[in-house]
Amino acid sequence: MPYKQFEEYNMKVTDDVKDRYKSIIEDLGEDTKRDGLIKTPERAAKAMQFLTQGYEQDAAEILKGAMFKESYNEMVIVKDIELYSLCEHHILPFFGKAHIAYIPNGHIVGLSKIPRIVDVFARRLQVQERLTEQILDCINNTLKPEGVAVVIEASHMCMMMRGVQKQNSTTTTSGFRGAFENIETRTEFLKLITSNLS
């Protein structure tokens, strides 16, 4: 049986964006009737919908759907969460890893939900600074933990492919709330995300 991938797209949006991509490709001097480009405008329209699907998702509701009462009150860390986003300045990708910790205050959350909320905010036109803050605030406001910490390390294609063209540069952003504003707790978190415990 041949492989068939199923994805849902808003066909009106797909048609509108497809026409715009076709015009852009033609304006850049390409022939949209040649074999390799015939379906490119539609593919690009669908890709853009996929890469910005976070606008249709509610990160707080995702967390609320997997909150459990629990007395555990030590640090919970999910690190090395892959993330892919689009820089809102040039609509070029940036990608890297997020490291997230929280200290429960009566509730824990299903661990898979933390990477999911990273995706919700990453799948939008973004800047890394705002992405960091949105993840931080969502966890803080929804779980109401003793503290939250977020560190993101990413490479930006807008710096690597164009502009200054620095291929080996990375950008690190961080945010801390509650108990993580305490230097000892913050240091413990930073030590744990940089160490290899295995």
For each residue, the residues with C-beta under 8 A, 3 or more apart:
1:
2:
3:
4:
5:
6:
7: 46 50
8:
9: 13 14 45 46 49
10: 13 14 49
11: 14 15
12: 15 16
13: 9 10 16 17 45 49
14: 9 10 11 17 18 42 45 46 49
15: 11 12 18 19 45
16: 12 13 19 20 45
17: 13 14 20 21 44 45 48 49
18: 14 15 21 22 41 42 44 45
19: 15 16 22 23 41
20: 16 17 23 24
21: 17 18 24 25 40 41 44 45
22: 18 19 25 26 32 41
23: 19 20 26 27
24: 20 21 27 28
25: 21 22 28 30 32 37 40 41
26: 22 23 29 30 31 32
27: 23 24
28: 24 25
29: 26
30: 25 26 34 37
31: 26 34 37
32: 22 25 26 37 38 40 41
33: 37 38
34: 30 31 37 38
35: 38
36: 40
37: 25 30 31 32 33 34 40 41
38: 32 33 34 35
39: 42 43
40: 21 25 32 36 37 43 44
41: 18 19 21 22 25 32 37 44 45
42: 14 18 39 45 46
43: 39 40 46 47
44: 17 18 21 40 41 47 48
45: 9 13 14 15 16 17 18 21 41 42 48 49
46: 7 9 14 42 43 49 50
47: 43 44 50 51
48: 17 44 45 51 52
49: 9 10 13 14 17 45 46 52 53
50: 7 46 47 53 123
51: 47 48 84 86 123
52: 48 49 55 86 123 124 125
53: 49 50 56 57 123
54: 57 119 120 121 122 123 124
55: 52 123 124
56: 53
57: 53 54 62 120 123
58: 61 62 120
59: 62 63 116 117 120 121 134 138 142
60: 63 64 138 141 142
61: 58 64 65
62: 57 58 59 65 66 113 116 117 120
63: 59 60 66 67 109 113 117 138 139 142 143
64: 60 61 67 142
65: 61 62 113
66: 62 63 109 110 112 113
67: 63 64 107 108 109 142 143
68: 107 108 109 110
69: 106 107
70: 104 106 107 108
71: 106
72: 76 104 108
73: 103 104 105 146
74: 103
75: 101 102 103 185 188 189 192
76: 72 101 102 103 104 108 111
77: 99 100 101 189 192 193
78: 81 99 100 101 111 114 115
79: 97 99 100 192 193
80: 97 99
81: 78 97 98 99 100 114 115 118
82: 95 96 97
83: 95 96 97 98 118 119 122 131 152 154
84: 51 93 94 95 122
85: 93 94 95 122 123 124 126 128 131 154
86: 51 52 91 92 93 94 124 125 126
87: 90 91 92 93 94 125 126 127 156 157 158
88: 91 125 126 127
89: 127 158
90: 87 158 162
91: 86 87 88 125
92: 86 87 156 157 158 161 162
93: 84 85 86 87 157
94: 84 85 86 87 126 128 154 155 156 157 158 171
95: 82 83 84 85 154 155
96: 82 83 152 153 154 155 170
97: 79 80 81 82 83 152 153 154
98: 81 83 118 135 150 151 152
99: 77 78 79 80 81 149 150 151 152 153 193
100: 77 78 79 81 114 118 135 139 148 149 150 151
101: 75 76 77 78 148 149 180 189 192 193
102: 75 76 139 143 145 146 147 148 149
103: 73 74 75 76 145 146 147 148 178 179 180 185
104: 70 72 73 76 107 108 143 145 146
105: 73 143 144 145 146
106: 69 70 71
107: 67 68 69 70 104 143 144 145
108: 67 68 70 72 76 104
109: 63 66 67 68 113 114 143
110: 66 68 113
111: 76 78 114
112: 66 115 116
113: 62 63 65 66 109 110 116 117
114: 78 81 100 109 111 117 118 139
115: 78 81 112 118 119
116: 59 62 112 113 119 120
117: 59 62 63 113 114 120 121 135 138 139
118: 81 83 98 100 114 115 121 122 135
119: 54 83 115 116 122 123
120: 54 57 58 59 62 116 117 123
121: 54 59 117 118 124 126 131 134 135 138
122: 54 83 84 85 118 119 126 131
123: 50 51 52 53 54 55 57 85 119 120
124: 52 54 55 85 86 121
125: 52 86 87 88 91
126: 85 86 87 88 94 121 122 130 131
127: 87 88 89 130 131
128: 85 94 131 132 152 154 156 171 173
129: 132 133 173
130: 126 127 133 134
131: 83 85 121 122 126 127 128 134 135 152 173
132: 128 129 135 136 150 151 152 173 174 175
133: 129 130 136 137 175
134: 59 121 130 131 137 138
135: 98 100 117 118 121 131 132 138 139 150 175
136: 132 133 139 140 148 149 150 175 176 177
137: 133 134 140 141
138: 59 60 63 117 121 134 135 141 142
139: 63 100 102 114 117 135 136 142 143 145 148 150
140: 136 137 143 144 145 148 177 178
141: 60 137 138 144
142: 59 60 63 64 67 138 139
143: 63 67 102 104 105 107 109 139 140 148
144: 105 107 140 141
145: 102 103 104 105 107 139 140 148 178
146: 73 102 103 104 105 178 179
147: 102 103 176 177 178 179 180 181 182 185
148: 100 101 102 103 136 139 140 143 145 175 176 177 178 180
149: 99 100 101 102 136 174 175 176 177 180 186 189
150: 98 99 100 132 135 136 139 174 175 176
151: 98 99 100 132 172 173 174 190 193
152: 83 96 97 98 99 128 131 132 172 173 174
153: 96 97 99 170 171 172
154: 83 85 94 95 96 97 128 170 171
155: 94 95 96 159 160 169 170 171
156: 87 92 94 128 159 160 169 171
157: 87 92 93 94 160 161 162
158: 87 89 90 92 94 161 162 163
159: 155 156 162 163 164 165 166 169
160: 155 156 157 165 166 167 169
161: 92 157 158 165
162: 90 92 157 158 159 165
163: 158 159
164: 159
165: 159 160 161 162
166: 159 160 169
167: 160
168:
169: 155 156 159 160 166
170: 96 153 154 155
171: 94 128 153 154 155 156
172: 151 152 153
173: 128 129 131 132 151 152
174: 132 149 150 151 152
175: 132 133 135 136 148 149 150
176: 136 147 148 149 150 180 181 186
177: 136 140 147 148 149 180 181
178: 103 140 145 146 147 148 181
179: 103 146 147 182 185
180: 101 103 147 148 149 176 177 185 186 189
181: 147 176 177 178 186
182: 147 179 185 186
183: 186 187
184: 187 188
185: 75 103 147 179 180 182 188 189
186: 149 176 180 181 182 183 189 190
187: 183 184 190 191
188: 75 184 185 191 192
189: 75 77 101 149 180 185 186 192 193
190: 151 186 187 193 194
191: 187 188 194 195
192: 75 77 79 101 188 189 195 197
193: 77 79 99 101 151 189 190
194: 190 191
195: 191 192
196:
197: 192
198:
